[in-house]
Each structure stands twice: as structure tokens, then as C-alpha cells.
Amino acid sequence: MPLKRVLHWQPNAGTTVNTQILNEVTQCVESINGVKEGRWKATLTYYKPILRDQSQAPELPRDFLGISLPEQPNKYYLIIRGQRIVLEADSSIQTIMEKLQSYKSRVALYFEGFQYQLGDFQLRVGKVTPTHSDNLRGIIMEVEYLPLSSIDKSRQVMEEFVDIWKEAISKRSLPGHFMHMEPNFMEYGLSDHYSSQHTAVQYATVMAQLIATQSVQAARN
């Protein structure tokens, strides 16, 4: 499958994300001739074990993430970051987990917005919100390079495009910038050939970063 980079908005110290920034980012995509193609949505859920007996604690992962991606509607991706494990399962695994009652959902987030075509690239820009609230938690951007699936071979063209994008967004003097933190995919046993598992790992990395940013902001307040 085509290669993707998942970026998130990093607010400047003392500032937070808001819908005005999201609107400006969306307008920026359209100003560089991005053609709107429709909506997209991904869901990320943070699970914790239900311990009926404390002796179970060492046997079960302390927590893990579950991710559903729009390009693979029949699949569900499970990530245990502590052990660097990513698994692809049938989407019915969510129903099985509910019935087994071994894990419960602690936090669930929607990543949703619009998809744009820009030459050989597809951009998805969206907001991060809790599932039962409109409270904006972050801004996310997927950059997909359609011709290639090799991470190494597409690295230069992807970095050049991201630089162009960052330059375009910097002209709007917004209080923050887009960041990309590339995980070490080899730690998860993933190859240079890009897959949806790579995307799931990137979303897990972004979520960890969003939580860290909000923790810092809460401490300052």
C-alpha cells in the first residue's frame, strides 16, 4: 500500500489547539490546490485490563491501543507499546473483547476530517475529539504518497513535500507547527514495505505525544 506519514499539531508553549487553527490549516491545503474528495475517520481506543484477581496483573499487558482505519474497515489493529507489538485482527475482535470482559475502554478518540488530492499525494486533515464530546484535543494530518510503498525510497520526496507544506503553513503565523515523530518500525518487526500496521503504530505514537502535550499544559495551568 502507499506510504503515509502521520503528523500532529504541536502548539506553542502557553497556547492550545482551537477550531480557528483547524480552519486555517484546511484553508492552507485548499490554497496549494488540494482538491477536496470527501470525509475520512479513524477511531483509537485505549484499553485497560479488568483485574478480578490481582495475581493476574503480571500476566496481562498493562494497557494497549486498538485502532480502526478507514482503508481497512474489516480489520482492527492492536498495539502494545510497552512490548513493541502490533497485531492485525478481524474487526469482530472488538465484540469478542466486550464479551470476554478482560479489558475495558478507558478513552476513545475520533480522528476525522476531510481528504484532499494533490498530484501524487493524498492529504487528510482532521480534528481529534473524544467519542462523546466535541472538545478539540488535537489536529492531525496524514500525508500519503501514492506511487511508492518503500519507506526508504520515498523518504526524500516525502520530506521535500512536508517541507513545502510547513513553509506554506508558516506564512499564516499560527501559534504552533506540525510535527512528525517516526517510530522505529523495526522494533515492531515491520519491514521497509509499508502496511496498515505501520499506520497504526504511527497513530499510537501520535496519541502518546498528544497526551504528553496536554499533561505539560495541565501542569503549567
N, C-alpha and C positions, 0 to 999 in steps of 0.2 A: 504494500500500500504506500501511497505518497507520504513523504516525510513531513512532520509537524514540529513546530516549536510552540510551547505554551508560555506566554508572558503574563505577568500581573502588574498592576499599577502600584508603585511604591510611593506613598505620599511623602512630601517633605516633612521634616520634624515639626510638630505642632499643628499639622493640618490633617484632615480626614478626607476620605473619598465622599463625593456627593454626585447627585444626578447632573449637575451643571458640567462637571468634568466628563462624565459619561457622554453627554450630548456633544460636547466639544470634540471628543475622540471620534465619535460617529461621523460628525461633520468633516473631520480631517480625512477619514477614509474616503468619503464621497468627493472631497476636494482633489484627491490624487487619482480620480477617475475610477474608483471602486464601484462596480455595478451590483446593486442590491439584488440578492437572489432568493431571499426568504429567511425564515427564522430557524434557529437551532437551540438545542437544550441538552445539557448533561446534568446528571444528578450524582452527588457524592454523599455517602453516609458514613458516619463514624460509629463503630460498634464497640461495645464493652461486654465482657463476659458476665453472665448471670451465675454467680457462685452460690450454689446451695450448700456446699461444703468447702470450707477454706482449704482443705487438703488438696482440692482440685487446682488451686491457684498456680502452682508451678507448671502444671501440665498444659494450661491454656494460654494462648497469646494474650498479653495484657490488653491489647486493643488492635483493631485493624480497620482498614477503609474498604468500602465497597463502592464501585463506580459503574454507572451505566452511561454508555457513549452513543450518540445518535447514529454513527456509522455502523454500529453493531447492535441493533435493537434486541437480538435474541441472545446476547451474551451479557455476562456480568463479571466484573474484574475485582478480584480481592487482593489487597496489598497489606502485607505485614512489614512495616518499615523497619522495625527493630531487627528482624532477621533477614531483611532484604529479599523478601519472597513476593512474587506476583503470580497470580493464578487466573486463568480464563475458565469460566464456568458457564453452564446454561443459565439463562435468566431466571429459571424456576428455582434456583438455589435460594433466592430471597424468600420464597414461600416455605421452603424446607426449613430454613433457619428460624422463621417465625413459629413453625410447628414444633421444632425441637426445643425452642426456648433456651438455647445455650448462650445466645448473645442478644443484646438489645441495642436498638438505635439510640445513641446519645445526642447526636447532632446530624441534621441532614441539610445540605445546601443545594440550591439550584444554580447552575451556570447557564444563563440564557440571554439571547440577543439576536443580532442579525448576521447573515452570511453575505460576503461580497466576493465577486470575481475581479481579479486584477491581473490580466495577462496569464502567466503560468502559475500565479499564486491565488489561493483562496484565503480570505481573512474572515475570521469570526470574532466579533466584538460583543461583549456582553457584561451583564452585571452578575454579582454573586450575592444571593439573598438566602436567608433561612427559608425552609419549605412553607412555613405558616406565617410568613411576615414579608412586608415589602422593605424592611430595614436593609439598606445597602451595606454590604460587608466588604465589597471589593469590586474591582473591574478586571476582567480577564480578556486576553486576546490570543487566538490561535492563528498561527501563520503556517499555511500548508503549501509546500512546493510540489506541484502535481507531476512533473516529469521524472523525478527520481525517488528511490526508496533507500538509497545508501546514505547513511549519516555522514560518513567521511567525504564522499564525492560531492555532496550537496552543501557541505559546510560553508564554503566560500561564498557561493551565490546567496545562501540563506543569510549570512552575516552582512553581506552588502545590502540586501533588501531591508533587513532590520535597521541598519544604519540610516538608510534613506527615510524609513518610516520615523525613526527617532528624531531626525532632523526636521521633518515636516511637523511633528507634534511639538517640538521645542519652540517653533515660531509662534505658538499660541500662548506661551508664557504661563503654562499651567503649573500649579504647586505640587510637582512630583514628576515621575518618569516611569516608563515601562522597564521592567527587569526580567531577564531570563536566567534561571539557575538550572543549568543542565545537570541532571543526576548522572551518577556513574552507572550506566546501564549494565556494564559487565558485572557489577556486584549483584545484580538481579538475574544474572545468567542470560541476558539478552544480547543478541548479536548486532552487527552493523546494519543488518537488513531491518528496516523499520516495520513495526507492527502496532496494533491497538494496545498491546501490553506496554509498549514504550509511552504511548499517550497517557495511559492510566497512571504510570509511575510519575510522569510529569505533573499530572493533576494532584497527586498525593504530595509532591514537593511544594507545589503552589499553596495547597491548603496549610501545610506546616508553616510556610512563610507568612500567610495571612494571619494565622493565629499568633505567631511571634510578634508581628507588627502591632496587632491590637493589644497584646499583653504589654508591650512597651508604652503604647499610648495610654492605657489604663493606669500604668504605674506613674506616668507623668501627671495625669489628672488627679 
